[in-house]
Amino acid sequence: MKKGIDRRQFVGGAGILAAAGMVGMLAGCSQPQANGTGGDKAVDTQPAPQNISETHDCDILVIGSGAAGLAAAVQASELGANTICIESQSIPGGNMNGVEGCFGVGSRMQQKEGIDVDPGTVIRLEIEQSQYRCSGPGYVDMVHNSGENIDWLLDNGVTFGQVDVDKGDILVFHRFAKGSGGKDYVPAMVAAAEKNGVTFLYDTEGTGLIKADDRSIVGAYAETKSGGTIQINAKSVIIATGGFADNEEYMAACGLEPQSYVIGGVPGHDGLGHQMGIEAGVRDNRGNSAMLAALKVPTTPGYYENGKFDFVIGVAAPFAVWVNEKGERFINEDFTAVNAMSMTLPIWRNERTYIVMDTPMLNAFLNGDSDAQKQLEDAIAEGEILQADTLDELAVNANIDSKTFVATIDRYNGFVESGTDLDYGKSSEIMMSLESGPFYAIHVIPQVNTSIGSLQTDRTFHAVNEDYEPIEGLYVVGVEGAMLWNNIYTINVSGGCNANNVNSGRVAARDAFENL
């Protein structure tokens, strides 16, 4: 029997907590009006937009059609809820278009392969990685629901190819058959939702929530690309807007100034979902937000374009030396082996960061890849990778103090010779001295794809207010409402973010349906 084991020896029996079944009929009720007259609940003093061009009524409104939004829409419509899903972009999918798979424990695929993974071990690992600042009950729900969630995706036409460890350590990553959620997840889930009667409104961005006088949420306003204003009356609203990584103001509030990073991922994460939540009284969680981020060498191809210097540079060259703009070493360069998503954390405080290699190191990193060699040459031409025959010359080219830089490399070479890194404790097994020119200084910056966990939620993904009380009729799912990662995203348990997307969407839709 194949086991879900790696060098850390994670073993044990699989377990699944089955999701609770739901019964009941939709209860009819009158819808609120924009002017506060009529309906069961009058609209709060929050001013309604003028010149509303369209009005729609539904049971459940989903704002955003990424992984979580689609999961919520399919689940709600399966239960029989009249569901509308709006999307600010012209196509569905959001971040899902760049996702490669999904975490799961106890799925049919794993059972067929004889893969056993202990859920408690997985949960403990994730909680430890988060420094005990994440939601323990949230992890219990996500992990124990994950196997059944994978099976549900399979039943809805999502295609997976294999189970592997991806960038983690445990056999829990269900890899999409074609390698992309944009190909394997999005079309199948949209088809399933449409089959169940979900109405999709594209090029339609949510701009504000409709509040009743008891402060519950009873719908939303949206703007179309053509400039029209839509009012959508709903018994529950599920925000699934995918984070605020494109919003410079919100990113700056997290301590990340625009000049210190670049944006990756897909467009549309402008923070309006977060803003709508805050205006509705949701507790702001930005101070604990994690960033799905990796290293990038500017001007080089992206990860999904086989970019050798995008993400990969942060994990595949632990033998290199990292220095800041002063020429100082500042980290044990093998630290990303514990958690690849930690690669950007130590460089935020730097004005500039360089990964320094000599020719043998660079050749080991390129590994004879002709595309990577071309990327290297182009980056040298663009001035993002600096090349020099001597360390002194390299420091001058990088605008680094030559004396400090050379002393740093000499000290490091001494540690290699002695077999002990007295400064940062780097493993001697991967330490290589820098001796053979030409030498290279590879300029790296953080690339942020997604912010995670900006609006606080409870165990059912109800949005909560400043008193931690659920706001009736309002849910936040996906990365926007994730309470599983504070300050750092963990990737050892690969596919966890997407598993949260699916789980949160389903849980919120079920709860919303029960409360209709």
C-alpha positions in Angstrom: 0.0 0.0 0.0 1.3 3.4 -1.0 1.7 5.8 2.0 1.6 9.5 2.2 5.1 9.6 3.5 8.1 11.8 2.9 11.3 12.5 4.7 9.4 13.7 7.7 7.5 10.4 7.9 3.9 11.6 7.9 1.8 8.4 8.4 -1.5 7.3 9.7 -5.1 6.6 8.8 -7.2 8.8 6.7 -10.4 10.3 8.1 -13.2 12.4 6.7 -15.8 14.4 8.6 -18.9 14.1 6.3 -20.7 17.4 5.6 -24.0 17.7 7.3 -27.0 17.0 5.0 -29.5 19.7 4.4 -33.2 19.6 4.0 -36.0 22.2 3.7 -37.9 24.2 1.2 -37.2 27.8 0.2 -39.3 30.2 2.1 -40.6 33.2 0.2 -40.4 36.7 1.5 -40.7 40.2 0.0 -37.6 42.0 -1.2 -36.4 45.4 0.1 -36.7 48.4 -2.1 -33.9 50.9 -2.7 -35.8 53.8 -1.3 -36.5 52.0 2.0 -40.2 51.5 1.5 -41.9 48.1 1.1 -40.5 44.7 1.9 -39.9 43.1 5.2 -36.8 45.1 6.0 -36.2 48.8 5.3 -32.9 49.9 3.8 -30.5 51.6 6.2 -29.4 55.2 5.9 -26.5 54.2 3.6 -27.4 56.2 0.5 -28.6 54.2 -2.5 -27.1 54.9 -6.0 -29.1 57.1 -8.3 -30.5 56.0 -11.6 -30.7 52.3 -11.0 -31.0 50.7 -14.5 -31.8 47.1 -13.5 -33.2 45.3 -10.5 -32.8 41.6 -9.9 -34.2 39.3 -7.1 -32.6 36.1 -5.9 -32.1 34.0 -2.8 -28.3 34.0 -2.8 -25.9 36.5 -4.5 -22.3 35.5 -5.0 -19.9 38.4 -5.7 -16.9 36.9 -7.7 -16.6 33.9 -9.9 -13.2 32.5 -8.8 -12.7 29.2 -7.1 -14.7 30.0 -4.0 -17.4 31.9 -5.8 -18.0 29.1 -8.3 -18.0 26.5 -5.4 -20.6 28.7 -3.6 -22.7 29.1 -6.7 -22.7 25.4 -7.6 -23.5 24.4 -4.0 -26.3 27.0 -3.6 -27.9 26.0 -6.8 -27.6 22.3 -6.1 -29.7 22.9 -3.0 -32.3 24.7 -5.0 -31.5 28.3 -4.2 -32.2 31.0 -6.9 -28.6 32.1 -7.3 -26.9 35.1 -9.1 -23.1 35.3 -9.5 -21.6 38.6 -10.6 -18.0 39.0 -11.9 -16.1 42.2 -12.5 -14.1 40.7 -15.4 -15.3 39.5 -18.8 -14.5 35.9 -18.0 -14.9 33.7 -14.9 -12.1 32.1 -12.9 -10.2 34.8 -11.1 -7.0 33.5 -9.5 -8.2 30.0 -10.4 -6.8 30.4 -13.9 -3.3 30.0 -12.5 -3.9 27.3 -9.9 -2.5 23.8 -10.5 -4.5 21.6 -8.1 -6.2 21.2 -4.7 -5.4 19.7 -1.3 -7.4 16.8 -0.1 -7.3 14.0 2.5 -9.3 10.8 2.1 -10.5 11.4 -1.5 -11.6 8.6 -3.8 -8.4 9.2 -5.8 -6.2 8.7 -2.7 -8.1 5.7 -1.6 -7.7 4.1 -5.1 -3.9 4.7 -4.8 -3.7 3.4 -1.3 -2.6 6.8 0.1 -3.2 7.2 3.8 -2.6 10.5 5.5 -3.3 11.4 9.1 -5.5 14.5 9.2 -4.3 15.4 12.7 -0.7 15.5 11.6 -1.6 17.8 8.7 -3.5 20.1 10.9 -0.7 20.2 13.5 1.9 21.0 10.8 -0.2 23.9 9.5 -0.9 25.3 12.9 2.8 25.1 13.8 3.8 26.8 10.5 1.4 29.7 11.3 3.0 30.1 14.7 -0.3 29.2 16.3 -2.1 32.3 15.0 -4.5 30.6 12.7 -8.0 29.2 13.3 -7.7 25.7 14.7 -11.4 24.9 14.2 -11.2 26.3 10.7 -8.4 23.9 9.8 -10.2 21.0 11.3 -13.2 21.7 9.1 -11.2 22.3 6.0 -9.0 19.3 6.3 -11.7 16.9 7.4 -14.1 18.1 4.6 -11.4 18.1 2.0 -11.7 14.5 0.7 -15.4 14.8 0.2 -14.9 18.2 -1.4 -12.5 16.6 -4.0 -15.1 13.9 -4.7 -17.8 16.6 -5.1 -15.6 18.4 -7.6 -15.1 15.2 -9.5 -18.9 14.6 -9.5 -19.3 18.1 -11.0 -16.9 17.4 -13.9 -13.6 18.8 -12.6 -10.8 16.8 -13.9 -7.7 15.7 -11.9 -4.7 13.7 -13.2 -2.8 12.5 -10.2 -2.0 12.9 -6.5 1.5 14.2 -5.6 3.3 16.4 -3.1 3.7 19.4 -5.4 5.9 21.9 -3.4 5.1 20.3 -0.1 5.9 17.1 1.6 2.7 15.0 1.8 0.7 13.2 -0.9 -2.3 15.5 -0.7 -2.1 17.6 -3.8 -4.7 16.6 -6.4 -3.2 18.0 -9.6 -5.5 19.1 -12.4 -5.4 16.9 -15.5 -4.3 19.7 -17.8 -2.3 21.5 -15.0 -4.5 24.6 -14.7 -7.7 25.5 -12.9 -8.6 27.6 -15.9 -8.8 24.5 -18.0 -9.9 21.8 -15.5 -12.0 23.6 -12.8 -13.5 26.8 -14.2 -15.3 25.4 -17.3 -16.7 22.4 -15.4 -18.0 24.5 -12.5 -19.5 27.2 -14.7 -21.3 24.4 -16.7 -22.5 22.8 -13.5 -23.8 26.1 -12.1 -25.5 27.1 -15.3 -27.1 23.6 -15.5 -28.5 24.3 -12.0 -29.9 27.6 -13.2 -27.3 30.1 -11.9 -27.4 33.5 -13.6 -23.9 34.9 -14.4 -23.5 38.6 -14.9 -20.0 39.4 -16.3 -18.3 42.8 -16.5 -20.4 43.6 -13.4 -18.6 44.8 -10.3 -20.1 44.9 -6.8 -19.8 48.4 -5.4 -21.9 48.3 -2.2 -24.0 46.2 0.1 -27.7 46.9 0.9 -28.3 47.1 4.6 -31.6 46.8 6.4 -32.4 48.8 9.4 -31.4 45.8 11.6 -28.0 46.0 9.9 -28.5 42.7 8.1 -27.4 42.5 4.5 -30.2 42.1 2.0 -28.5 42.6 -1.4 -25.9 44.6 -3.2 -25.4 47.3 -5.8 -23.2 46.7 -8.9 -21.8 48.7 -11.8 -21.5 47.4 -15.3 -18.7 48.2 -17.8 -21.2 50.2 -19.8 -21.9 52.4 -16.8 -25.2 51.0 -15.7 -26.1 50.6 -12.0 -27.8 47.3 -10.9 -29.6 46.6 -7.7 -29.6 42.9 -6.7 -32.0 42.0 -3.8 -30.9 38.9 -2.0 -31.6 37.0 1.2 -27.9 36.3 1.6 -24.7 37.8 0.0 -21.5 35.8 -0.4 -18.4 38.0 -1.0 -15.8 36.0 -3.0 -13.7 38.8 -4.5 -10.2 37.3 -4.2 -8.3 39.8 -2.1 -6.9 43.3 -2.5 -3.4 42.8 -4.0 -4.1 45.4 -6.8 -5.0 48.1 -4.3 -1.9 50.1 -3.4 -3.6 51.9 -0.5 -4.6 48.6 1.2 -1.2 47.1 0.5 0.5 50.1 2.0 -1.6 49.7 5.1 0.0 46.2 5.4 3.4 47.8 5.3 4.1 47.1 1.6 4.8 50.2 -0.4 4.2 50.1 -4.1 7.8 50.6 -5.1 8.8 47.5 -3.1 7.0 44.8 -5.0 5.3 43.9 -8.3 1.8 42.4 -8.8 1.4 39.0 -10.4 -1.6 36.8 -10.8 -4.7 37.9 -12.6 -6.4 41.4 -12.6 -9.4 42.4 -10.7 -8.3 42.4 -7.0 -8.9 46.1 -6.4 -10.1 45.8 -2.9 -13.8 46.6 -3.5 -14.9 43.4 -1.8 -12.9 44.4 1.3 -14.3 47.9 1.1 -17.9 46.7 0.9 -17.3 44.5 3.9 -15.8 47.3 6.0 -18.7 49.6 5.1 -21.1 46.9 6.2 -19.4 46.7 9.6 -17.2 43.7 9.1 -14.1 43.4 11.4 -11.0 44.4 9.5 -8.4 41.7 9.5 -5.8 43.3 7.2 -3.3 43.5 10.1 -3.1 39.7 10.0 -3.3 39.3 6.2 -0.9 36.8 4.6 0.5 37.3 1.1 0.7 34.6 -1.6 4.1 35.9 -2.8 7.3 34.7 -4.4 10.5 36.1 -5.7 10.9 37.5 -9.2 13.7 38.9 -11.3 12.2 41.9 -13.1 11.8 41.7 -16.9 12.1 37.8 -16.9 9.3 35.4 -17.9 6.7 34.4 -15.3 6.4 31.1 -13.6 3.7 29.9 -15.9 5.8 30.9 -18.9 8.6 28.5 -17.7 10.4 31.4 -16.1 13.6 30.2 -14.5 14.0 33.4 -12.5 10.4 33.7 -11.2 9.6 31.7 -8.0 12.1 29.0 -8.9 15.1 31.2 -8.0 13.9 31.4 -4.4 13.9 27.6 -3.8 16.2 25.9 -6.3 19.4 27.7 -5.5 20.0 27.3 -1.8 23.7 27.1 -2.3 23.8 30.8 -3.4 24.4 33.8 -1.1 21.8 36.4 -0.5 22.9 40.0 0.2 21.2 43.3 0.7 22.0 46.7 -0.8 24.8 47.1 1.7 26.5 43.9 0.7 25.5 42.2 3.9 24.3 38.6 4.2 21.0 38.5 6.1 19.5 35.0 6.1 20.4 31.3 5.9 19.7 30.7 2.2 18.2 27.2 2.7 15.3 28.6 4.8 12.8 28.1 2.0 13.1 24.3 2.3 10.8 24.7 5.4 8.2 26.8 3.6 8.6 28.0 0.1 6.1 30.9 0.6 8.5 32.4 3.2 11.0 33.3 0.5 9.9 37.0 0.3 9.6 37.6 4.1 13.3 38.5 4.9 13.7 40.8 1.9 10.8 43.2 2.6 13.1 45.2 4.9 15.8 45.5 2.2 16.1 48.4 -0.2 17.6 45.9 -2.7 18.3 42.2 -2.6 20.7 40.2 -4.7 21.2 36.4 -5.0 24.9 36.0 -5.7 26.4 33.1 -7.5 29.7 32.2 -9.2 29.8 30.3 -12.5 29.7 26.8 -11.0 26.6 27.7 -9.0 24.9 29.3 -11.9 25.6 26.3 -14.1 24.1 24.1 -11.5 21.0 26.2 -11.3 20.5 26.4 -15.1 21.2 22.7 -15.5 21.8 23.0 -19.2 18.3 24.5 -19.9 18.7 26.5 -23.2 15.5 28.5 -22.4 16.9 29.4 -19.0 20.2 30.5 -20.7 18.3 32.8 -23.0 16.4 34.3 -20.0 19.8 34.8 -18.3 21.2 36.6 -21.3 18.1 38.8 -21.7 18.2 39.7 -18.0 21.9 40.7 -18.2 21.0 42.9 -21.1 18.2 44.5 -19.1 20.6 45.1 -16.2 18.5 43.0 -13.7 21.3 40.3 -13.5 24.7 41.8 -13.2 27.9 40.0 -14.3 31.5 40.7 -13.5 34.8 38.9 -13.6 35.7 39.8 -10.0 33.7 40.4 -6.8 35.0 44.0 -6.5 33.7 44.7 -10.0 30.4 43.0 -9.3 29.9 45.2 -6.2 30.6 48.3 -8.2 28.1 47.2 -10.9 25.5 46.6 -8.2 26.1 49.9 -6.4 27.2 48.0 -3.3 30.1 48.9 -1.0 32.9 46.8 -2.3 34.7 46.4 1.0 31.6 45.1 2.8 30.6 42.9 0.0 34.0 41.2 -0.5 34.3 40.8 3.3 30.9 39.1 3.4 31.8 36.6 0.6 35.2 35.9 2.2 33.5 35.2 5.6 31.0 32.9 3.9 33.8 31.1 2.0 35.5 30.6 5.4 32.3 29.0 6.8 32.2 26.6 3.8 35.8 25.7 4.5 35.1 25.0 8.2 31.8 23.3 7.5 29.9 25.5 10.0 27.9 28.6 9.2 28.5 30.6 12.4 26.2 33.4 11.4 23.0 31.8 10.2 23.4 28.1 10.7 23.0 27.1 7.0 23.2 23.4 6.3 26.8 22.5 5.5 25.6 19.9 2.9 24.5 22.7 0.5 27.2 25.3 1.1 29.4 26.1 -1.8 32.2 28.6 -1.9 32.2 31.5 -4.4 35.5 31.3 -6.2 35.2 30.9 -10.0 34.2 33.9 -12.1 32.4 35.3 -13.8 30.3 36.2 -10.8 26.6 37.1 -10.9 24.3 39.3 -8.8 20.7 38.5 -9.5 18.3 41.3 -8.5 15.1 39.9 -6.9 11.9 41.6 -5.8 8.7 40.2 -4.2 5.9 39.4 -6.5 2.5 39.4 -4.8 -0.3 37.3 -6.4 -3.0 37.4 -3.7 -3.7 38.8 -0.3 -5.2 36.3 2.1 -7.6 37.0 5.0 -8.7 40.6 5.0 -12.2 40.3 6.4 -12.8 38.4 9.6 -15.2 35.4 9.5 -16.5 32.7 11.8 -16.6 29.0 11.4 -19.5 29.2 8.9 -17.8 32.0 7.0 -20.3 34.5 8.3 -18.7 37.9 8.3 -18.3 39.1 11.9 -18.5 42.6 13.3 -16.3 44.4 15.8 -17.9 42.5 18.6 -17.2 39.2 16.8 -20.9 38.7 16.2 -22.1 37.3 12.8 -23.6 39.8 10.4 -26.9 38.3 9.2 -27.0 37.7 5.5 -23.3 38.3 4.8 -20.6 35.7 4.2 -17.0 36.1 3.0 -15.3 33.2 1.4 -12.1 32.2 -0.5 -8.9 34.2 0.3 -10.9 37.3 1.4 -12.4 35.5 4.4 -9.7 32.9 5.1 -8.7 32.7 8.8 -6.2 29.9 8.2 -3.1 32.0 7.4 -1.9 34.9 9.5 1.0 36.8 8.0 2.4 33.9 6.1 0.9 31.3 3.7 2.1 27.8 4.3 2.7 25.6 1.2 4.1 22.4 2.8 0.5 21.2 2.7 0.2 22.0 -1.0 -3.1 23.2 -2.4 -4.5 24.3 1.0 -5.5 27.7 -0.3 -7.6 26.2 -3.0 -9.1 23.6 -0.6 -10.2 26.6 1.6 -11.7 28.2 -1.5 -13.8 25.2 -2.2 -14.7 24.4 1.4 -15.6 28.0 2.3 -17.8 28.4 -0.7 -19.7 25.2 0.0 -20.0 25.9 3.8 -21.2 29.4 3.3 -23.8 28.4 0.6 -25.1 25.6 2.8 -25.5 27.9 5.8 -27.1 30.6 3.7 -29.6 28.1 2.4 -30.4 26.9 5.9 -31.1 30.5 7.0 -33.3 31.4 4.0 
